[in-house]
């Protein structure tokens, strides 16, 4: 979750103070004056803003209702926010002592923004935690039958995170990949070999499918040369015909799109952790434990 940060003790979460993405609130002051703030999801990144009303401070009795709304971005929050921070980490934000009437206010404010749970919209809610088995990921979500209607999308489309969470703990994708560029028969029902990629491209977690010429290789194919530490999705064997990267839950290809597997009712999704990757170098303790997290 996203919290206000102070080392001495647990601090109140921003969502306990700001009920909308764009808010005007008296929560931070004791004399009835209100300040304008923003807390939302801008292009998939948690974003925080201050000074989001033209006057800076609003006097007691101001009608705040029109100023509390779910703005779609920090720049569309009321009059725009003069202080803006985004991305994971701890940031120094404004102290009230910088305002003349609050010079005696000794409080010093910081904000901690957390990307461990992806933000997917500007609806301020307490985000659902990822299954403990799946932290930090990446992991597959494999539905035995049709997924919920809200999860139906073309392969490569980012879908709500709930599409990857609703099944409960799912297998870590690294259980299927011994190396970033990998060919195996673990996902097909007859042992036919498919080629995939799961690596770190330019610091971002990247996933690929259809990474062997022909798409499918017959059961028993010698895949020794196809399992390697490729440096990018484009360098994985024949190059991957399908690729996605970033952070969140994505619809990927179902086997039912291949004629010989038309009766396979499973639907496939993958959750990627975005920047939580290090490199594609051979790890010292196995690919799954060394390259991700």
VOKOLBA-236896 format. One record per residue: x, y, z of N, C-alpha, C, O in turn; residue in three letters. Coordinates in steps of 0.2 Angstrom, whole numbers, padded with zeros to 4 digits, always signed. Atoms other than C-alpha are relative to their C-alpha. Layout:
N
XYZXYZXYZXYZAla;...
% end
This chain:
293
+0004-0006+0000+0000+0000+0000+0004+0006+0000+0011+0006+0001Unk;-0004-0006+0000+0005+0018-0001-0001+0004+0007-0007+0004+0009Unk;+0000-0003-0007+0009+0026+0016+0004+0006+0001+0008+0008-0003Unk;-0004-0005-0003+0015+0041+0025+0006-0003+0004+0004-0008+0007Unk;-0005+0004-0003+0032+0037+0031+0004+0004+0006+0005+0010+0005Unk;-0004-0003-0005+0041+0040+0047+0004-0006+0004+0000-0011+0005Unk;-0004+0006-0002+0055+0029+0054-0002-0002+0007-0001-0008+0009Unk;+0001+0001-0007+0049+0030+0073-0006-0005+0001-0005-0009+0005Unk;+0006+0004-0001+0032+0021+0071-0004+0000-0006-0003+0004-0011Unk;+0004+0000+0005+0019+0016+0059-0004+0006-0001-0006+0009+0004Unk;+0003-0007+0002+0011+0031+0050-0007-0001-0004-0008-0007-0007Unk;+0006+0001+0003-0006+0034+0043+0001-0001-0008+0005+0003-0011Unk;+0000+0001+0007-0009+0028+0025-0003+0007-0003-0008+0010-0001Unk;+0003-0006+0004-0013+0042+0012-0007-0001-0001-0011+0003-0001Unk;+0007+0001+0001-0029+0033+0008-0004+0001+0006-0010+0001+0005Unk;+0004-0002-0006-0034+0036+0026-0002+0007+0000-0006+0010+0003Unk;+0000-0008+0000-0032+0055+0023-0004+0002-0006-0008+0007-0006Unk;+0002-0003+0006-0037+0057+0005-0005-0005-0003-0003-0011-0005Unk;+0005+0004+0002-0054+0049+0000-0001+0000-0008-0004-0005-0011Unk;+0000+0000+0008-0052+0054-0019+0007+0001-0002+0011+0003+0002Unk;-0006-0001+0002-0038+0055-0030+0002+0008+0000+0008+0009+0002Unk;-0001-0007-0001-0040+0074-0030-0004+0003+0006-0010+0002+0006Unk;+0003-0002-0006-0044+0081-0013+0002+0007+0003+0007+0009+0002Unk;-0001-0006-0004-0046+0096-0003-0002-0002+0007-0008-0003+0008Unk;+0001+0002-0006-0045+0092+0015+0003+0004+0006+0008+0007+0005Unk;-0002-0004-0006-0043+0099+0033+0004-0005+0004+0005-0003+0010Unk;-0003+0006-0004-0035+0082+0039+0007+0002+0003+0009+0000+0008Unk;-0006-0001-0003-0018+0090+0041+0001+0006+0004+0007+0007+0007Unk;+0000-0006-0004-0022+0106+0050-0005+0000+0005-0010-0003+0004Unk;+0005+0000-0005-0031+0109+0066-0004+0007+0001-0008+0007+0005Unk;+0004-0007-0001-0038+0127+0063-0005+0000-0005-0008+0006-0006Unk;+0005+0000+0005-0050+0122+0049+0002+0002-0007-0003+0001-0011Unk;-0002-0002+0007-0040+0128+0034+0001-0007-0004+0003-0012-0001Unk;+0000+0006+0004-0040+0115+0020+0006+0001-0005+0008+0007-0007Unk;-0005+0000+0005-0026+0111+0008-0002-0005-0006-0006-0010-0005Unk;+0002+0004+0006-0027+0103-0010+0006-0005-0001+0012-0003-0001Unk;-0005+0006+0001-0018+0086-0013-0003-0005-0005-0008-0005-0007Unk;+0001+0005+0005-0017+0072-0026+0003-0006+0002+0009-0006+0004Unk;-0003+0006-0001-0014+0054-0024-0004-0005-0005-0010-0006-0004Unk;+0003+0004+0005-0017+0043-0039+0005-0004-0004+0011-0005-0002Unk;-0004+0004+0004-0011+0032-0053+0001+0003-0007-0004+0003-0011Unk;-0001-0003+0006-0003+0041-0067+0004-0004-0005+0010-0006-0003Unk;-0003+0004+0005+0002+0030-0082+0003-0006+0004+0009-0009+0002Unk;-0002+0006-0003+0003+0015-0070+0005+0001+0006+0008-0004+0009Unk;-0004-0002-0006+0014+0024-0057-0003+0004+0005-0006+0009+0004Unk;+0003-0003-0005+0009+0029-0040+0003+0008+0000+0009+0009+0000Unk;-0002-0007+0001+0009+0049-0040-0003+0004+0006-0009+0003+0007Unk;+0003-0004-0006+0007+0061-0026+0002+0008-0001+0007+0010-0004Unk;+0000-0007+0001+0004+0080-0027-0002+0004+0006-0006+0002+0010Unk;+0003-0005-0005+0002+0095-0015+0000+0007-0004+0002+0008-0009Unk;+0001-0006+0003-0003+0113-0018-0005+0000-0006-0003+0003-0011Unk;+0004+0001+0005-0017+0108-0029-0006+0004-0001-0011+0003-0005Unk;+0005-0005+0001-0029+0123-0027+0004+0007-0001+0009+0008+0002Unk;-0003-0006+0001-0025+0140-0033+0002+0004+0006+0008+0008+0006Unk;-0001-0004-0005-0026+0149-0017+0006-0003+0005+0008+0001+0010Unk;-0005+0004-0005-0014+0136-0008-0003-0002+0006-0003-0008+0007Unk;+0004+0002-0006-0024+0137+0008-0008+0002-0001-0009+0008-0004Unk;+0007-0002+0000-0043+0137+0009-0003+0001+0007-0002-0003+0011Unk;+0002-0002-0007-0051+0146+0024-0006-0005+0002-0009-0008-0001Unk;+0006+0004-0003-0063+0137+0036-0007+0002-0003-0008+0008-0004Unk;+0007-0001+0003-0081+0135+0029+0000+0000-0007-0005+0000-0010Unk;+0000+0001+0007-0075+0133+0011-0004-0006-0002-0003-0011+0001Unk;+0004+0006+0003-0087+0121+0001+0006-0004-0003+0008-0002-0009Unk;-0006+0005+0003-0074+0107-0002-0003-0005-0005+0001-0008-0009Unk;+0003+0005+0004-0086+0096-0011+0002+0000-0007+0004-0005-0010Unk;-0002+0000+0007-0083+0102-0029+0008-0002-0001+0010-0003-0007Unk;-0007+0001+0000-0064+0100-0025+0002-0007+0001+0008-0009+0000Unk;-0002+0007-0001-0065+0082-0021-0003-0004-0005-0009-0005-0006Unk;+0002+0004+0006-0065+0071-0036+0005-0005-0002+0011-0004+0000Unk;-0005+0005+0003-0057+0057-0045+0003+0002-0007+0001+0000-0012Unk;-0004-0002+0006-0046+0066-0057+0004-0005-0003+0006-0010+0000Unk;-0003+0006+0003-0038+0055-0070+0008+0001+0000+0011-0003-0002Unk;-0007-0001+0000-0021+0063-0068+0002+0006+0005-0003+0010+0006Unk;-0002-0005-0004-0011+0075-0057-0001+0007-0003-0003+0012+0001Unk;+0001-0006+0003-0012+0089-0069-0007+0002-0001-0008+0008-0002Unk;+0008-0001+0000-0031+0088-0070-0003+0001+0007-0009+0001+0007Unk;+0003+0000-0007-0033+0089-0051-0001+0008+0001+0004+0011+0003Unk;+0002-0007-0002-0042+0106-0048+0005+0005-0004+0004+0005-0010Unk;-0004-0005+0003-0029+0119-0052+0007-0002-0002+0011+0002-0004Unk;-0007+0002+0001-0014+0108-0055+0004+0000+0006+0003+0005+0010Unk;-0004+0000-0007-0002+0103-0041+0007+0003-0001+0010+0001-0006Unk;-0006-0003+0001+0013+0113-0039+0006-0004+0003+0012-0003+0000Unk;-0005+0005-0002+0023+0099-0030-0003-0007-0003-0008-0009-0001Unk;+0002+0007+0003+0023+0082-0039+0006-0004+0001+0012-0003-0001Unk;-0005+0006-0001+0032+0066-0035-0003-0006-0002-0009-0007-0001Unk;+0003+0006+0003+0030+0049-0043+0006-0005+0000+0012-0004+0000Unk;-0004+0005+0000+0038+0032-0042+0002-0002+0007+0001+0001+0012Unk;-0001+0003-0007+0044+0021-0028+0005+0003+0004+0011+0005+0001Unk;-0006-0003-0004+0054+0028-0014-0003+0005+0006-0009+0006+0006Unk;+0001-0005-0005+0054+0040+0001+0001+0007-0002+0007+0008-0005Unk;-0001-0007+0002+0052+0059-0003-0001+0005+0005-0006+0004+0009Unk;+0002-0006-0004+0053+0075+0006-0005+0004-0003-0005+0006-0009Unk;+0006-0004+0003+0037+0085+0004+0000+0006+0004+0004+0007+0009Unk;+0000-0007-0003+0032+0102+0010-0002+0000+0007-0006-0004+0010Unk;+0002-0001-0007+0031+0107+0028-0004+0006+0001-0003+0011-0003Unk;+0004-0006-0001+0018+0119+0035+0004+0006+0002+0001+0012+0002Unk;-0003-0005-0003+0031+0129+0043+0003+0005-0005+0005+0011-0004Unk;-0002-0005+0005+0035+0137+0026-0005+0005-0001-0004+0010-0005Unk;+0006-0005+0001+0018+0146+0027+0001+0004+0006+0001+0002+0012Unk;-0001-0004-0006+0019+0161+0038-0004-0001+0006-0002-0001+0011Unk;+0005+0001-0005+0004+0158+0048+0002-0007+0004-0001-0008+0010Unk;-0001+0006-0004+0011+0141+0053+0008-0001+0001+0011-0007+0002Unk;-0007+0000-0001+0029+0145+0056+0002-0004+0007+0008-0007+0007Unk;-0001+0004-0007+0028+0137+0074-0001-0007-0001+0000-0011+0004Unk;+0001+0007+0001+0023+0120+0066+0006-0003-0001+0010-0002-0006Unk;-0007+0003+0001+0038+0109+0069+0000-0006-0003+0005-0010-0004Unk;+0000+0007+0003+0032+0094+0060+0004+0000-0007+0004+0005-0010Unk;-0004+0001+0006+0043+0088+0045-0003-0006-0004-0004-0011-0001Unk;+0004+0005+0004+0034+0078+0031+0003-0003-0005+0007+0000-0009Unk;-0003+0004+0005+0039+0064+0020-0006-0004-0003-0011-0005+0001Unk;+0005+0004+0002+0029+0053+0009+0004-0006-0003+0009-0006-0006Unk;-0003+0006+0003+0033+0035+0004-0005-0003-0005-0011-0004-0003Unk;+0004+0003+0005+0026+0028-0012+0003-0007-0002+0009-0008-0002Unk;-0002+0007+0000+0026+0010-0014-0003-0003-0007-0009-0003-0008Unk;+0002+0003+0006+0025+0000-0031+0000-0007+0001-0001-0011-0004Unk;+0000+0007+0000+0025-0017-0024-0007-0003-0001-0007-0009-0003Unk;+0007+0002+0003+0006-0018-0027-0001+0005-0006-0001+0011-0004Unk;+0001-0004+0005+0003-0011-0044-0007+0004+0000-0012+0002+0003Unk;+0006-0004+0000-0009+0004-0046-0003-0001-0007+0001-0001-0012Unk;+0003+0001+0007-0021+0001-0061-0005+0005-0002-0008+0005-0007Unk;+0005-0005+0002-0034+0015-0060+0001+0006+0005+0005+0006+0010Unk;+0001-0005-0005-0038+0031-0051-0006+0000+0004-0008+0005+0006Unk;+0005+0001-0005-0051+0024-0040+0004-0002+0007+0008-0007+0007Unk;-0004+0001-0006-0043+0026-0022-0003-0006+0004-0009-0005+0007Unk;+0002+0006-0005-0045+0009-0013+0006-0003+0003+0011-0001+0001Unk;-0006+0004-0003-0035-0002-0002+0002-0005-0005-0002-0010-0005Unk;-0001+0006+0005-0026-0013-0015+0000-0007+0003+0002-0008+0009Unk;+0000+0007-0002-0028-0031-0014+0007-0003+0000+0011-0002-0005Unk;-0007+0002+0000-0011-0039-0009+0001-0006-0005-0004-0010-0006Unk;-0001+0005+0004-0003-0051-0020+0000-0007+0004+0002-0006+0010Unk;-0001+0006-0004-0003-0070-0015+0007+0000+0003+0011+0001-0001Unk;-0006+0001-0003+0011-0073-0003+0005-0004-0004+0011-0002-0005Unk;-0005+0005+0005+0018-0087-0015+0002+0004-0006+0008+0003-0008Unk;-0001-0004+0006+0018-0074-0029+0004+0006+0001+0005+0009-0004Unk;-0004-0006-0001+0029-0061-0021+0007-0001-0001+0009-0006+0002Unk;+0002-0006+0004+0038-0053-0030-0003-0002-0007-0004+0002-0011Unk;+0002+0001+0006+0033-0063-0045+0006-0001-0005+0011-0001-0003Unk;+0007+0000+0004+0031-0065-0060-0003-0007+0001+0000-0012+0003Unk;+0003+0006-0001+0018-0078-0060-0006-0001-0005-0008+0004-0008Unk;+0006+0001+0005+0005-0086-0072-0006-0001+0004-0006-0002+0010Unk;+0006+0001-0002-0013-0086-0069-0004-0004-0006-0005-0002-0011Unk;+0003+0004+0005-0021-0101-0078-0007-0002+0002-0008-0006+0007Unk;+0007+0002-0001-0040-0103-0079-0001-0006-0003+0000-0007-0009Unk;+0002+0007+0003-0046-0121-0082-0005+0001-0006-0005-0003-0010Unk;+0005-0002+0005-0060-0113-0092+0000+0007-0001+0005+0011+0000Unk;+0000-0007+0001-0066-0096-0097+0001+0004+0006-0002+0003+0011Unk;-0001-0005-0005-0060-0082-0087-0006+0005+0001-0010+0005-0004Unk;+0006-0005-0001-0072-0068-0080+0000+0005-0006+0005+0006-0010Unk;+0001-0004+0006-0079-0057-0094+0004+0006+0000+0007+0009-0005Unk;-0005-0006-0001-0069-0042-0087+0007-0001-0002+0011+0004-0002Unk;-0007+0001+0002-0053-0051-0091+0001-0002-0007+0006-0004-0009Unk;-0001+0002+0007-0057-0056-0109+0003+0006-0004+0000+0012-0004Unk;-0004-0005+0004-0045-0046-0120+0004-0004-0005+0005-0010-0005Unk;-0004+0002+0005-0034-0048-0135+0007-0002+0003+0009+0002+0008Unk;-0006+0001-0003-0017-0056-0131+0005+0006+0000+0005+0009-0006Unk;-0005-0006+0000-0004-0043-0126-0004+0006+0004+0000+0011+0005Unk;+0004-0005-0004-0018-0032-0117+0001+0000+0007+0001-0006+0010Unk;+0000-0001-0008-0015-0026-0099-0007+0000+0002-0012+0003+0000Unk;+0007+0000-0003-0031-0031-0089+0001+0001+0007+0006+0002+0010Unk;+0000-0001-0007-0036-0028-0071+0004-0005+0004+0004-0011+0002Unk;-0004+0004-0004-0024-0035-0058-0004-0006+0003-0001-0011+0004Unk;+0005+0005-0003-0039-0045-0051+0000-0006-0005-0001-0012-0002Unk;+0000+0006+0005-0038-0056-0067+0006-0005+0002+0005-0011+0000Unk;-0006+0005-0002-0021-0063-0060-0001-0002+0007+0003-0006+0009Unk;+0001+0001-0007-0027-0063-0042-0005-0005+0002-0005-0008+0007Unk;+0006+0003-0002-0044-0071-0042+0001-0008+0001-0004-0011+0005Unk;-0001+0007-0001-0038-0089-0043+0004-0002+0006+0005-0008+0008Unk;-0004+0002-0005-0027-0088-0028+0007-0001-0002+0009+0001-0008Unk;-0007+0001+0001-0009-0093-0027+0001-0004-0007-0002-0009-0007Unk;-0001+0004+0007-0003-0098-0045+0008-0001+0000+0012+0001+0003Unk;-0007+0002+0001+0013-0106-0051+0005+0006-0002+0003+0010-0007Unk;-0005-0005+0002+0028-0094-0052+0003-0002-0007+0004-0007-0009Unk;-0002+0001+0007+0033-0092-0070+0007-0003-0001+0009-0006-0005Unk;-0007+0003+0000+0051-0096-0066+0000-0007+0001+0006-0010+0000Unk;+0000+0008-0001+0046-0114-0062+0000-0003-0007+0002-0009-0008Unk;+0000+0003+0007+0044-0116-0081+0006+0002-0004+0007+0000-0009Unk;-0006-0003+0004+0060-0106-0086+0006-0002+0004+0007+0001+0009Unk;-0007+0001-0003+0077-0113-0082+0005+0005-0002+0010+0006+0002Unk;-0004-0005+0002+0085-0100-0092-0005+0006-0003-0011+0004-0004Unk;+0005-0005+0003+0078-0083-0099-0003-0002-0006-0009-0001-0007Unk;+0003+0003+0006+0076-0091-0116+0000-0007+0001+0005-0011+0002Unk;+0002+0006-0002+0068-0107-0114-0004-0004-0005-0009-0001-0007Unk;+0005+0004+0004+0060-0121-0124-0001-0007+0004+0003-0010+0007Unk;+0002+0006-0004+0050-0135-0115-0007-0002-0001-0011+0002-0005Unk;+0007+0003+0001+0034-0145-0115-0004+0000+0006-0009-0003+0007Unk;+0004+0000-0007+0028-0141-0097-0007+0003-0001-0011+0002+0004Unk;+0007-0003+0000+0013-0131-0103-0005-0003-0005-0011-0002-0004Unk;+0005+0003+0005+0006-0141-0117-0002-0007+0003+0001-0010+0007Unk;+0003+0006-0003-0005-0156-0114+0003-0007-0003+0002-0012+0000Unk;-0002+0006+0004+0004-0168-0126+0008+0000+0000+0011-0005-0003Unk;-0007+0000+0000+0022-0163-0122+0004+0003-0006+0010+0003-0006Unk;-0003-0004+0006+0025-0153-0138+0004+0006+0003+0002+0009+0008Unk;-0005-0005-0003+0039-0140-0135-0002+0007-0003-0003+0008-0009Unk;+0001-0007+0002+0035-0122-0136+0006+0004+0003+0009+0003+0008Unk;-0006-0004-0002+0048-0108-0134-0003+0007+0003-0007+0010+0000Unk;+0002-0006-0003+0047-0093-0122+0006+0004+0002+0011+0001+0002Unk;-0005-0005-0003+0056-0079-0114-0002+0003+0006-0008+0006+0006Unk;+0001-0003-0006+0057-0072-0097+0006+0003+0003+0010+0000+0005Unk;-0006-0003-0001+0070-0059-0094+0000+0007+0002-0006+0010+0003Unk;-0001-0007-0002+0076-0042-0090+0002+0005-0005+0008+0004-0007Unk;-0002-0004+0006+0076-0030-0105+0000+0007+0002-0005+0010+0004Unk;-0001-0008-0002+0083-0012-0101-0003+0001+0006-0006+0006+0007Unk;+0003-0002-0007+0078-0014-0083-0007-0002+0001-0010+0000+0007Unk;+0007+0001-0001+0060-0020-0086-0001-0007-0002+0001-0010-0006Unk;+0002+0007+0001+0053-0037-0084-0004-0001-0007-0008+0003-0008Unk;+0003+0001+0007+0049-0044-0102-0001-0007-0001+0002-0012+0002Unk;+0002+0006+0001+0040-0059-0107-0002-0001-0008-0004+0003-0011Unk;+0001+0002+0007+0039-0068-0124-0002-0007-0001-0001-0011+0003Unk;+0002+0006+0002+0031-0082-0133+0001-0001-0008+0003+0004-0011Unk;-0002+0002+0007+0033-0091-0150+0007+0002-0002+0008+0006-0006Unk;-0007-0002+0001+0051-0090-0149+0005-0006-0003+0011-0005-0003Unk;-0004+0005+0004+0056-0105-0159-0003+0000-0007-0009+0000-0008Unk;+0003+0001+0007+0054-0107-0178-0005-0005-0001-0004-0011+0002Unk;+0005+0005+0000+0038-0116-0182-0005+0001+0005-0010-0002+0005Unk;+0005-0001-0005+0030-0111-0166+0000-0006+0005+0001-0005+0011Unk;+0000+0006-0004+0029-0129-0160+0005-0005-0002+0006-0006-0008Unk;-0005+0005+0002+0042-0143-0159-0003-0006+0003-0006-0006+0008Unk;+0003+0006-0002+0037-0161-0157+0003-0003+0007+0009-0001+0008Unk;-0003+0002-0007+0039-0170-0140+0006-0004-0001+0007-0007-0006Unk;-0006+0004+0000+0056-0177-0137+0006+0004-0003+0011+0002-0004Unk;-0005-0004+0004+0065-0163-0147+0006+0002+0005+0004+0004+0011Unk;-0006-0002-0004+0083-0159-0140+0000+0007+0000+0001+0011-0005Unk;+0000-0007-0001+0081-0142-0133+0006+0003+0003+0006+0009+0005Unk;-0006-0003-0003+0098-0140-0126+0003+0006-0002+0004+0011+0001Unk;-0003-0006+0003+0104-0127-0138-0005+0006+0000-0004+0012-0001Unk;+0005-0005+0000+0087-0118-0136-0001+0003+0007-0004+0008+0007Unk;+0001-0003-0007+0089-0115-0117+0007+0004+0001+0012+0001+0002Unk;-0006-0004-0001+0101-0100-0115-0001+0006+0003-0007+0008+0004Unk;+0001-0006-0003+0104-0084-0107+0000+0006-0005+0005+0010-0005Unk;+0000-0005+0005+0099-0073-0121+0000+0007+0003-0003+0008+0009Unk;-0001-0007-0004+0102-0054-0117-0007+0004-0002-0007+0009+0001Unk;+0006-0003+0001+0085-0049-0124-0005-0004-0003-0004-0010-0006Unk;+0005+0004+0003+0068-0055-0130+0001-0001-0008-0001-0006-0011Unk;-0001+0001+0007+0073-0052-0148+0006-0004-0002+0007-0007-0008Unk;-0006+0004+0001+0089-0062-0146-0001-0007+0002+0003-0012+0002Unk;+0001+0006-0002+0080-0077-0140-0002-0005-0006-0007-0004-0009Unk;+0001+0005+0006+0082-0091-0153-0002+0004-0006+0002+0008-0009Unk;+0002-0003+0006+0072-0086-0168-0003+0007+0001-0006+0010-0004Unk;+0004-0007-0002+0065-0070-0159-0007-0002+0001-0010-0006-0002Unk;+0006+0001-0003+0049-0070-0150-0005+0004-0004-0005+0010-0005Unk;+0006-0003+0004+0033-0067-0161-0005+0004+0004-0008+0009+0002Unk;+0004-0004-0004+0024-0061-0146+0004+0002+0006+0008-0002+0009Unk;-0004-0003-0006+0031-0050-0132-0003+0006+0003-0007+0010+0000Unk;+0003-0005-0004+0025-0039-0118+0006+0002+0006+0010-0002+0007Unk;-0005-0002-0006+0035-0029-0104-0004+0005+0004-0009+0008+0002Unk;+0003-0005-0004+0031-0018-0090-0002-0003+0007+0001-0008+0009Unk;+0002+0002-0006+0021-0021-0074-0008-0001+0000-0011+0004-0002Unk;+0007+0001+0000+0004-0028-0071-0002-0007-0003+0002-0011-0004Unk;+0003+0006+0002-0008-0042-0077-0001+0000-0007-0004+0005-0009Unk;+0001-0001+0007-0008-0046-0095-0003-0007-0003-0002-0012-0001Unk;+0003+0006+0004-0018-0058-0107+0005-0002-0004+0008+0002-0008Unk;-0004+0003+0005-0007-0070-0116-0003-0005-0004-0009-0006-0003Unk;+0003+0005+0005-0010-0083-0129-0002-0006+0003+0001-0009+0008Unk;+0003+0007-0002-0021-0098-0126+0002-0005-0006+0002-0003-0011Unk;-0001+0006+0005-0017-0115-0134-0006-0001-0005-0005-0004-0010Unk;+0006+0002+0004-0035-0116-0141+0001+0004-0007-0003+0002-0012Unk;-0001-0003+0006-0029-0104-0155+0004-0004-0005+0004-0002-0011Unk;-0004+0005+0004-0018-0118-0162-0005-0006-0002-0008-0009+0003Unk;+0005+0005+0002-0029-0130-0172+0000-0007+0004-0005-0009+0006Unk;-0001+0007-0004-0022-0146-0163-0002+0000+0007-0003-0005+0010Unk;+0002+0000-0007-0027-0139-0146-0006+0004+0000-0008+0007+0005Unk;+0006-0004+0000-0044-0131-0151-0004-0002+0006-0009+0002+0008Unk;+0004+0003-0005-0052-0142-0137+0003+0002+0007+0000+0001+0012Unk;-0003-0002-0006-0040-0134-0124-0003+0006+0003-0003+0011+0000Unk;+0004-0006-0003-0051-0123-0113+0003+0005+0004+0001+0010+0006Unk;-0003-0005-0004-0038-0115-0103+0001+0007-0002+0002+0008-0008Unk;-0002-0007+0002-0035-0096-0103+0006+0002+0004+0006+0001+0010Unk;-0007-0002-0003-0018-0089-0099+0001+0007+0001-0001+0011-0003Unk;-0002-0007-0002-0013-0073-0090+0007+0000+0003+0009-0006+0006Unk;-0006+0000-0004+0004-0068-0083+0000+0007+0004-0002+0012+0001Unk;-0001-0006-0004+0008-0055-0069+0008+0001-0001+0012-0003+0001Unk;-0007-0003+0000+0024-0045-0072+0001+0005+0005-0003+0009+0007Unk;-0002-0005-0005+0033-0035-0059+0004+0006-0002+0006+0010+0002Unk;-0003-0006+0003+0040-0022-0070+0007+0001+0002+0011-0004-0001Unk;-0008-0001-0001+0057-0015-0064+0003-0005+0005+0009-0004+0006Unk;-0003+0005-0005+0059-0029-0051+0004-0005-0004+0003-0011-0003Unk;-0004+0004+0003+0072-0037-0062+0007+0003+0000+0008+0009+0001Unk;-0007-0002-0001+0091-0037-0061+0004+0000-0007+0006+0005-0010Unk;-0003+0001+0007+0099-0044-0077-0001-0007-0002-0004-0011+0001Unk;+0000+0006+0003+0100-0059-0088+0006-0004+0001+0007-0010-0003Unk;-0006+0004-0001+0117-0065-0082-0002-0007+0004-0006-0007+0008Unk;+0001+0006-0004+0118-0083-0076+0001+0001+0007+0006+0003+0010Unk;-0001-0001-0007+0114-0083-0058+0004-0006+0004+0005-0011+0001Unk;-0004+0005-0003+0124-0093-0045-0005-0005+0004-0002-0010+0006Unk;+0005+0005-0003+0108-0101-0037-0006-0002-0004-0011-0004-0001Unk;+0006+0002+0004+0097-0105-0051-0003+0006-0003-0004+0011+0001Unk;+0003-0006+0003+0088-0093-0063-0006+0003+0004-0006+0009+0005Unk;+0006-0003-0004+0072-0092-0052+0002+0004+0006-0001+0009+0007Unk;-0002-0004-0007+0081-0086-0036+0005+0005-0002+0006+0010+0003Unk;-0005-0005+0001+0094-0076-0044-0001+0006-0005+0002+0011-0004Unk;+0001-0005+0005+0087-0065-0058-0006+0004+0001-0006+0010-0001Unk;+0006-0004-0002+0070-0059-0051-0001+0001+0007+0001-0003+0011Unk;+0001-0002-0007+0065-0050-0035+0006+0004+0002+0006+0006+0008Unk;
% end
